[in-house]
Amino acid sequence: MTPPSVAEAERIQEQLRQRLDLHNPLPTEPRLVAGVDVSYDKSSPRITAAAVVFDLATGVEVESAVVPGEVTFPYVPGLLAFREVPILLTALERLAARPDLVVCDGYGIAHPRRFGLACHLGVVAGLPTFGVAKTPFVAGFDAPGEHRGDWSPLRAGDEVLGRVLRTQTGVKPVFVSVGHRTALEQATTLTLNLTPRYRLPEVIRRADHLSREALRPHRLVDHEVDGEVDLLNCRQPHGQPDG
């Protein structure tokens, strides 16, 4: 059910945060890894979610699900999950096989209330999750080295909220933060495993592509991620980053 107000959404977010598990990550490397993403119709409430599953052992896409819907909660920085989690849950439920872990295009604990999209989705879906974002939200950092695999801490004061990770040599880094039942070292390793050729994890790239394609026959597509609107790959400012 959609919260009737921002205050109620923040109350629910705080309640769900009490269920977040940051201490019991997956004991073994996952095999089936899902990436999820949501695209927005520029001229209407229509949205489309996609979930794509890769077999990490083979690097092969094994399954996908695309779900249409309508957005029912306004854009509020820090509350993106209330726009996206309901339809993302539906997409995950459409998959024949339950993934071992889900990668989100957004934030985990690198969030003002330490409960971004990846945390929210992980708690309500009961799945290990982490987030990979294109820009930082609430933390500062020093630039990592220029080579693939180099990283630096993503910090808010003395608190480490994630890693600034270089997934391709000479390419801008990504911002990795844990969501639910995933360790930061594990999330870092998986991000590198999922980025053999491009900056972003392949599961997120595929989910982004499928969600956009499902909307494109109707209208131009907006893509709300990291607090920006991506209009057919042309970035435009949209408030501040979100998780």
C-alpha positions in Angstrom: 0.0 0.0 0.0 1.3 3.5 -0.9 2.1 5.6 2.2 -0.4 8.6 2.4 2.4 11.1 3.2 6.1 11.6 3.3 6.0 11.5 7.1 4.4 8.1 7.0 6.9 6.8 4.4 9.7 7.9 6.7 8.1 6.1 9.6 7.7 2.9 7.6 11.3 3.2 6.4 12.5 3.5 10.0 10.5 0.4 11.0 11.9 -1.6 8.1 15.4 -0.5 8.9 15.1 -2.4 12.2 15.0 -5.6 10.2 18.1 -4.9 8.1 20.7 -7.6 8.5 24.3 -6.4 8.1 26.0 -9.2 10.0 25.0 -12.4 8.2 26.1 -12.3 4.6 25.8 -15.2 2.2 28.1 -17.9 3.4 29.1 -18.9 -0.2 29.4 -17.1 -3.5 26.0 -16.8 -5.2 25.3 -18.5 -8.5 22.1 -16.9 -9.7 22.4 -13.1 -9.6 19.6 -10.8 -10.5 19.8 -7.1 -11.6 16.8 -4.9 -11.3 15.8 -1.5 -12.7 12.8 0.8 -13.4 12.2 3.2 -16.2 9.6 6.0 -16.3 7.4 7.3 -19.0 8.2 11.0 -19.5 4.5 12.1 -20.0 2.4 9.8 -17.8 2.5 7.8 -14.6 3.5 4.7 -16.5 6.6 2.8 -15.4 8.2 -0.5 -16.3 10.4 -2.7 -14.1 12.8 -5.4 -15.3 14.6 -8.2 -13.5 17.4 -10.1 -15.2 19.1 -13.2 -13.9 22.7 -14.2 -14.8 24.4 -17.5 -14.0 27.6 -16.1 -12.4 29.5 -19.4 -13.1 28.9 -19.1 -16.9 28.2 -15.4 -17.3 25.1 -16.3 -19.3 21.7 -14.6 -19.0 19.2 -17.3 -18.0 16.0 -15.5 -17.4 14.2 -12.1 -17.4 10.9 -10.6 -16.4 9.4 -7.2 -17.4 6.4 -5.7 -15.6 4.4 -2.6 -16.5 2.7 -0.4 -13.9 2.1 3.1 -12.7 4.0 5.2 -10.2 1.9 6.0 -7.1 4.3 7.9 -4.8 5.9 11.3 -5.5 9.6 11.8 -6.1 11.1 12.6 -2.7 14.9 12.4 -2.1 15.7 9.5 0.1 12.3 7.8 -0.5 12.8 6.4 -4.0 12.1 2.9 -2.7 8.4 3.7 -2.3 8.2 4.4 -6.0 10.1 1.3 -7.1 10.1 -1.5 -4.6 6.4 -2.6 -5.2 6.9 -3.1 -9.0 10.4 -4.6 -8.5 8.9 -7.2 -6.2 6.4 -8.1 -8.9 9.2 -8.5 -11.4 11.1 -10.7 -9.0 8.1 -12.8 -8.4 7.6 -13.4 -12.1 11.0 -15.2 -12.3 10.8 -19.0 -12.4 14.0 -19.3 -10.3 14.6 -17.4 -7.1 17.9 -15.5 -7.4 20.6 -16.0 -4.7 21.3 -12.2 -4.7 19.9 -9.0 -6.2 22.0 -6.0 -7.5 20.2 -2.7 -7.5 20.9 0.5 -9.5 21.1 2.7 -6.5 22.2 2.8 -2.9 22.2 0.5 0.1 23.3 2.0 3.4 25.0 4.9 1.6 21.8 6.9 2.3 20.7 9.7 4.7 18.8 7.2 6.9 21.1 4.3 6.0 18.3 2.5 4.3 18.3 3.0 0.5 16.6 1.1 -2.3 18.9 -2.0 -2.0 18.2 -2.2 1.8 14.5 -1.8 1.4 14.1 -4.3 -1.4 16.3 -6.8 0.4 14.3 -6.7 3.6 10.9 -7.0 2.0 11.9 -9.6 -0.5 14.0 -11.6 2.0 17.0 -11.6 -0.4 20.6 -10.6 -0.1 21.1 -7.3 -2.0 23.6 -4.5 -2.6 23.6 -1.3 -4.6 25.8 0.0 -7.3 25.3 3.8 -8.0 26.8 6.1 -10.6 27.2 9.1 -8.2 27.6 9.5 -4.4 24.6 10.6 -2.2 25.6 11.4 1.3 29.3 10.5 1.6 32.7 11.9 0.8 35.6 10.1 -0.8 39.1 10.3 -2.2 39.4 9.2 -5.8 40.6 5.6 -6.2 43.6 4.6 -8.4 43.1 4.5 -12.2 43.2 0.8 -12.6 40.4 -1.8 -12.6 39.8 -3.1 -9.1 41.2 0.0 -7.3 38.9 1.4 -4.7 38.7 3.9 -1.8 36.3 4.2 1.1 33.0 6.0 0.8 32.7 7.8 4.1 30.4 10.0 6.2 32.7 11.3 8.9 34.3 8.2 10.4 31.6 5.9 9.2 32.4 3.8 6.1 29.2 3.4 4.0 30.7 1.7 0.9 33.4 1.8 -1.7 34.3 3.9 -4.6 35.3 1.2 -7.1 37.0 1.5 -10.5 35.5 -1.2 -12.6 37.3 -0.3 -15.8 40.8 1.3 -16.1 40.6 5.0 -16.9 36.8 5.0 -16.5 34.8 6.8 -13.8 34.2 4.7 -10.7 31.0 3.4 -9.3 29.7 3.6 -5.7 29.1 0.3 -4.0 27.2 -0.1 -0.8 25.7 -3.1 1.0 22.0 -3.6 1.2 20.7 -6.7 3.1 22.7 -9.8 4.1 25.8 -8.9 2.0 29.3 -7.9 3.1 31.1 -5.0 1.5 34.0 -7.2 0.4 31.6 -9.6 -1.2 29.7 -6.8 -2.9 33.0 -5.4 -4.3 34.1 -8.8 -5.7 30.7 -9.4 -7.2 30.6 -6.0 -8.8 34.0 -6.7 -10.5 32.8 -10.2 -11.6 29.7 -8.6 -13.2 31.7 -5.8 -15.1 34.0 -7.7 -17.5 33.7 -5.1 -20.2 31.7 -2.0 -19.0 31.5 0.4 -16.1 28.2 -1.0 -14.7 27.3 -4.5 -13.8 25.9 -6.4 -16.8 22.8 -7.5 -14.9 21.9 -3.8 -14.3 22.7 -2.8 -17.9 20.4 -5.5 -19.2 17.6 -4.6 -16.8 17.9 -1.0 -17.8 17.7 -1.9 -21.5 14.7 -4.2 -21.1 12.7 -1.7 -19.0 13.5 1.1 -21.5 12.5 -1.0 -24.5 9.2 -1.9 -22.9 8.2 1.8 -22.7 9.8 3.1 -25.8 7.0 2.2 -28.3 4.7 4.5 -26.3 6.6 7.6 -25.4 10.0 9.0 -24.5 11.5 7.4 -21.4 12.8 9.0 -18.2 15.0 6.9 -16.0 15.2 8.0 -12.4 18.4 6.8 -10.9 20.9 8.5 -8.5 18.7 11.5 -8.4 18.9 12.3 -12.1 16.6 11.9 -15.1 18.2 10.0 -18.0 16.1 11.0 -21.1 17.1 8.5 -23.7 20.6 8.5 -22.3 20.9 12.3 -22.2 21.5 13.2 -18.6 19.6 16.1 -17.0 19.6 17.3 -13.4 16.8 16.1 -11.2 17.0 17.3 -7.7 19.6 15.4 -5.7 20.8 11.8 -5.6 18.5 9.2 -4.1 18.5 5.6 -3.1 
